[in-house]
Amino acid sequence: MNDHLALHEPEAISAIWADTKACGFEMASDSLTCSLLRTLAASKPSGRFLELGSGTGLSTAWILDGIDADSRFTTVDNDATLLAILKQHLGDDPRLTVVCADVDEWILSQKLQPVYDFIFADTWPGKYRLLEETFSLLKSSGFYVIDDMQYRADWPEGHGEKAANLVKILEQRSDFRITKISWASGMILAVKK
Ligand SMILES: C[S@@+](CC[C@H](N)C(=O)[O-])C[C@H]1O[C@@H](n2cnc3c(N)ncnc32)[C@H](O)[C@@H]1O
């Protein structure tokens, strides 16, 4: 088995990658991570999906490729330049709502009721802060997914401790069933009981 073969990436990906490289964005999610996101997304028909940290829309495009016509997907980022790339390639999709906002403020502006079936938390808020508030947005049986958990030598000082602490928090939650996957950038899949 070769993880990288036959990924069948969504149509928009090569153009989004070209723009992503051209604008110098270096925090893009890798294709393996995105492929798993798409597979999980396909398990929630008529679902409500949330992405915190859209970037240029790479993971957004893969998740969109997994969801069905009745699903709705909100993605939030505070960088209008990155979101302009996302909107150029994905903005016509009627299932997608693109929000340009600070994710801390956006989370705190929500009713904090369980409305989402799937949350991909790919920025600081929703992952390293406001975790409880983010969990409150997730329905029972919903997926909470994070990546970039595998140690990297270029992590800033102190980030390793933060990541280890987050792993410990998730390991100890009795209201989630989690699996750590030391694969791609290092992922954790958590399902709310
Ligand atoms: C890891 S990148 C997201 C990558 C994206 N999901 C992808 O697949 O390529 C993190 C993103 O979070 C955004 N960001 C960082 N802090 C933020 C904040 N406080 N509010 C909103 N977005 C934030 C950055 O602009 C960046 O696009």
The ligand as an SDF file (V2000), in Angstrom:
LIG
                    3D

 27 29  0  0  0  0  0  0  0  0999 V2000
   -2.6290   26.1550    9.6600 C   0  0  0  0  0  0  0  0  0  0  0  0
   -3.3070   27.5030    8.7770 S   0  0  0  0  0  0  0  0  0  0  0  0
   -4.7740   26.8680    8.0550 C   0  0  0  0  0  0  0  0  0  0  0  0
   -4.4690   25.9830    6.8800 C   0  0  0  0  0  0  0  0  0  0  0  0
   -5.6640   25.5280    6.1000 C   0  0  0  0  0  0  0  0  0  0  0  0
   -6.6580   24.8460    6.8840 N   0  0  0  0  0  0  0  0  0  0  0  0
   -5.1950   24.6400    4.9530 C   0  0  0  0  0  0  0  0  0  0  0  0
   -5.6810   23.5440    4.7610 O   0  0  0  0  0  0  0  0  0  0  0  0
   -4.2850   25.0180    4.2420 O   0  0  0  0  0  0  0  0  0  0  0  0
   -3.9180   28.5100   10.0740 C   0  0  0  0  0  0  0  0  0  0  0  0
   -4.7700   29.6780    9.6170 C   0  0  0  0  0  0  0  0  0  0  0  0
   -5.2810   30.3180   10.7760 O   0  0  0  0  0  0  0  0  0  0  0  0
   -5.3900   31.7040   10.5030 C   0  0  0  0  0  0  0  0  0  0  0  0
   -5.4230   32.3790   11.8190 N   0  0  0  0  0  0  0  0  0  0  0  0
   -4.4290   32.4900   12.7330 C   0  0  0  0  0  0  0  0  0  0  0  0
   -4.8790   33.0920   13.8500 N   0  0  0  0  0  0  0  0  0  0  0  0
   -6.2040   33.3520   13.6290 C   0  0  0  0  0  0  0  0  0  0  0  0
   -7.2240   33.9630   14.3970 C   0  0  0  0  0  0  0  0  0  0  0  0
   -6.9850   34.4080   15.6380 N   0  0  0  0  0  0  0  0  0  0  0  0
   -8.4460   34.0860   13.8530 N   0  0  0  0  0  0  0  0  0  0  0  0
   -8.6900   33.6420   12.5850 C   0  0  0  0  0  0  0  0  0  0  0  0
   -7.7770   33.0280   11.8240 N   0  0  0  0  0  0  0  0  0  0  0  0
   -6.5410   32.8910   12.3380 C   0  0  0  0  0  0  0  0  0  0  0  0
   -4.2220   32.0430    9.6100 C   0  0  0  0  0  0  0  0  0  0  0  0
   -4.5410   33.1470    8.7970 O   0  0  0  0  0  0  0  0  0  0  0  0
   -4.0690   30.7530    8.8100 C   0  0  0  0  0  0  0  0  0  0  0  0
   -4.7000   30.8640    7.5760 O   0  0  0  0  0  0  0  0  0  0  0  0
  1  2  1  0
  2  3  1  0
  2 10  1  0
  3  4  1  0
  4  5  1  0
  5  6  1  0
  5  7  1  0
  7  8  2  0
  7  9  1  0
 10 11  1  0
 11 12  1  0
 11 26  1  0
 12 13  1  0
 13 14  1  0
 13 24  1  0
 14 15  1  0
 14 23  1  0
 15 16  2  0
 16 17  1  0
 17 18  1  0
 17 23  2  0
 18 19  1  0
 18 20  2  0
 20 21  1  0
 21 22  2  0
 22 23  1  0
 24 25  1  0
 24 26  1  0
 26 27  1  0
M  CHG  2   2   1   9  -1
M  END
$$$$
